[in-house]
Amino acid sequence: MGTDDKMRNSAQELGGKVKEGTGKATGDRDLEAEGKGDQTAANLKQAGEKVKDAFKG
C-alpha cells in the first residue's frame, strides 16, 4: 500500500472519529452517523489496498 494512501485513509478515519465524538457530545445523531460512515469507508479502502498489495507481491 502506498504511503500516500495510508496517510489519506488514516486521516479520513481520524476525521470520522472526531465527527463521531462531536456528534455524541452535542447529541447530533446525523454527525455521529456521518463519522461512523467515514471510519467504515476508510477501513474498506485500507482493506482494498491490502488486497492489491497481496496480488503484487
N, C-alpha and C positions, 0 to 999 in steps of 0.2 A: 504494500500500500504506500502511495506517495506521501511524503511528509506534509505537503500542502493539503492533501485530502484529509489526513489525520487531524491536522490543526483545524480545518473548517468544521469537520464533524464534531470535534471536541468543543469548539466554540458554540456550535448550534446546540449541543447537549447542555452545556453550561447555561446558555441563554434560556433554554427550556426550563431548567431547574430554577432559575431566577424568576421567570414568569410564573411558574407553578407556586413558588413560595410567596410571591407578591399576591397572587390570586387568593391563596389560603388566608394570608394575613388581612386582606381587605374584604374578604367574602365575595370576591368576584369569580364566580364559577366558570365563566367563559374564559377568563385569563388563565385560570388554573388548568382548564382542559387544553387550551392552546399550548401551554408549557409542556404538558404531558405529551401532546402530539409532536412537538418539536423534538423532544427527547427520543420518542419512538422512531421518528424519521432519521435522526442522526444514527441511532443504533442500527437501523436497517441499512443505511449507507455504509457503515463500517463493516457490517457482515458481507455486503456485496463486494466491497474492496478485498476482503479476506478471501473470498471465493475466487476472485480474479487472480490474486497472488498465488493461490494454490495451483491454478492451472498454468501459470507462468513458470513455476518452479519445477 
